[in-house]
Each structure stands twice: as C-alpha cells, then as structure tokens.
Amino acid sequence: MVEDKSIHTLLVQDLNLYYGDTAIVKNVSFKADINECLVILGTNGAGKTSTFKCITSETAPTHGQV
C-alpha cells in the first residue's frame, strides 16, 4: 500500500483496467513526488499506454484510484 495521499504529486493505487474479461492493467500502484522523474517501461502490449490514459483521465479505470 502507498503512503498518505496528501504528500504526493501523483498517486496511483490498485489501478485495474479491463476490456470485457481481458485484464489490460492489473493491480498497478506507484507514487511520484515533485522533482521526481517517472518512467513506465514494458514490452509491447504491457499496458503502458492504457495506464497513461487512466492517469490523464482519457480512460476511466475499472477499479483503483489516480
């Protein structure tokens, strides 16, 4: 579990995104504070773009918080 929400610039907790029965993003949690650089790495089809779309509110997560 990630710490107190009030002290982080970006907080993602238990992010899940499903298209039908297929899990696109599953149980992603991380935090980023001011003056930190965050990189999301993974192979093709790993859910990087889908995670970013949830962070930017372009896509609503099935479960979890941003």
C-alpha positions as CSV (number, residue, x, y, z in Angstrom):
1,M,0.0,0.0,0.0
2,V,1.2,3.5,-0.8
3,E,1.5,6.1,2.0
4,D,-0.6,9.2,2.8
5,K,-2.2,10.7,-0.3
6,S,-1.7,14.3,0.8
7,I,2.0,14.4,0.3
8,H,2.4,13.1,-3.3
9,T,2.1,14.8,-6.6
10,L,0.9,11.7,-8.3
11,L,-0.6,8.7,-6.5
12,V,-1.9,5.6,-8.3
13,Q,-3.4,2.9,-6.1
14,D,-4.5,-0.6,-7.3
15,L,-5.2,0.5,-10.8
16,N,-7.1,-2.1,-12.9
17,L,-8.4,-1.7,-16.4
18,Y,-10.5,-4.4,-18.1
19,Y,-11.9,-4.6,-21.7
20,G,-14.6,-7.2,-21.4
21,D,-13.0,-10.1,-19.5
22,T,-9.4,-9.2,-20.5
23,A,-7.2,-7.5,-17.9
24,I,-5.2,-4.7,-19.7
25,V,-3.8,-3.2,-16.5
26,K,-3.7,-5.3,-13.3
27,N,-3.0,-4.0,-9.7
28,V,-0.7,-1.1,-10.6
29,S,0.4,1.1,-7.7
30,F,3.1,3.8,-7.6
31,K,3.7,7.3,-6.4
32,A,5.7,10.2,-7.9
33,D,6.7,13.3,-5.9
34,I,7.6,16.8,-7.1
35,N,11.1,16.9,-8.7
36,E,11.0,13.2,-9.5
37,C,11.1,11.6,-13.0
38,L,8.8,8.7,-13.6
39,V,9.4,6.2,-16.4
40,I,6.9,3.4,-17.4
41,L,8.8,0.6,-19.1
42,G,7.5,-2.6,-20.6
43,T,7.2,-4.7,-23.7
44,N,4.6,-4.2,-26.4
45,G,1.1,-4.9,-25.1
46,A,2.2,-4.5,-21.4
47,G,-0.4,-1.8,-20.7
48,K,1.9,1.3,-20.6
49,T,-0.4,3.5,-22.8
50,S,-3.5,2.3,-21.1
51,T,-2.0,3.2,-17.7
52,F,-1.1,6.6,-19.0
53,K,-4.6,7.1,-20.4
54,C,-6.1,6.3,-16.9
55,I,-3.6,8.8,-15.3
56,T,-4.7,11.6,-17.8
57,S,-8.4,10.7,-17.4
58,E,-8.8,9.8,-21.0
59,T,-10.0,6.4,-19.9
60,A,-11.7,5.6,-16.6
61,P,-10.2,2.7,-14.7
62,T,-12.3,-0.3,-13.9
63,H,-11.0,-0.2,-10.3
64,G,-8.5,1.8,-8.3
65,Q,-7.6,5.4,-7.9
66,V,-5.4,8.0,-9.6
